[in-house]
Amino acid sequence: MPELSRFFNIVVKMLFADTRQHNKPHVHVFYAEHEASVGIDGELLAGSLPMKQMRILSAWLAIHEEELYAAWNKAVRNELPGKIEPLS
């Protein structure tokens, strides 16, 4: 699962070459012991994140929405999605 970005100890990844699990465009997020699947639109699909990290992630998703959809389109074509700038 390629890493898209890493910021404030939040790691954002996206699956590729997996047509069975790719339904709604989403990312997989890891923070400490927490794991979550979050739609590019910010909807929590599975798992959990602390509220503070969810707010940070939501801001990052909104800022990078176009890049994330482009990465998603690559991923469903079995191409590596590439890196996206972190928050600074």
C-alpha positions as CSV (number, residue, x, y, z in Angstrom):
1,M,0.0,0.0,0.0
2,P,1.9,3.1,-1.2
3,E,2.2,6.1,1.1
4,L,0.7,9.3,-0.2
5,S,1.7,11.6,2.6
6,R,2.9,11.9,6.2
7,F,2.2,14.8,8.5
8,F,1.9,15.3,12.3
9,N,2.4,11.6,12.7
10,I,-0.5,10.8,10.5
11,V,0.3,8.5,7.6
12,V,-2.0,8.4,4.5
13,K,-1.9,5.5,2.1
14,M,-3.9,4.3,-0.8
15,L,-4.4,0.8,-2.1
16,F,-3.9,0.1,-5.8
17,A,-4.3,-3.0,-8.0
18,D,-7.2,-4.1,-5.8
19,T,-10.5,-3.9,-7.7
20,R,-12.4,-5.9,-5.0
21,Q,-12.0,-3.2,-2.3
22,H,-12.0,0.0,-4.4
23,N,-15.5,1.3,-4.1
24,K,-15.9,4.8,-2.8
25,P,-12.7,6.8,-3.4
26,H,-10.9,6.7,0.0
27,V,-7.6,6.6,1.7
28,H,-6.3,4.5,4.6
29,V,-5.0,6.5,7.5
30,F,-2.7,5.4,10.4
31,Y,-2.1,7.4,13.6
32,A,-0.4,5.7,16.6
33,E,-2.6,2.6,17.3
34,H,-5.5,4.0,15.2
35,E,-6.4,2.9,11.7
36,A,-9.2,4.2,9.5
37,S,-10.6,4.3,6.0
38,V,-11.7,7.8,5.1
39,G,-13.5,8.9,1.9
40,I,-11.8,11.6,-0.1
41,D,-14.9,13.7,0.9
42,G,-14.0,13.3,4.6
43,E,-16.5,10.6,5.5
44,L,-15.2,8.1,8.0
45,L,-15.9,4.7,6.4
46,A,-14.3,2.3,8.9
47,G,-12.0,2.4,11.9
48,S,-11.4,5.4,14.1
49,L,-9.1,8.4,14.6
50,P,-8.9,10.8,17.5
51,M,-11.0,13.9,16.8
52,K,-8.0,16.3,16.5
53,Q,-6.3,14.1,13.9
54,M,-9.6,13.7,12.1
55,R,-9.9,17.5,11.8
56,I,-6.3,17.8,10.5
57,L,-6.9,15.0,8.0
58,S,-10.2,16.6,6.9
59,A,-8.4,19.9,6.2
60,W,-5.7,18.0,4.2
61,L,-8.3,16.1,2.2
62,A,-10.1,19.3,1.3
63,I,-6.8,21.1,0.3
64,H,-5.7,18.1,-1.9
65,E,-9.1,16.9,-3.2
66,E,-8.1,17.2,-6.9
67,E,-4.8,15.4,-6.4
68,L,-6.5,12.7,-4.4
69,Y,-9.0,12.0,-7.1
70,A,-6.2,11.9,-9.7
71,A,-4.3,9.5,-7.4
72,W,-7.5,7.4,-7.1
73,N,-7.9,7.2,-10.8
74,K,-4.3,6.0,-11.2
75,A,-4.8,3.4,-8.4
76,V,-7.9,1.8,-10.1
77,R,-5.8,1.6,-13.3
78,N,-3.2,-0.4,-11.3
79,E,-0.8,2.5,-11.4
80,L,1.2,3.9,-8.4
81,P,-0.7,7.0,-7.1
82,G,2.5,9.0,-6.3
83,K,3.2,11.4,-3.4
84,I,1.0,14.4,-2.3
85,E,2.4,17.3,-0.3
86,P,2.0,17.1,3.5
87,L,0.6,19.9,5.7
88,S,3.4,22.0,7.1
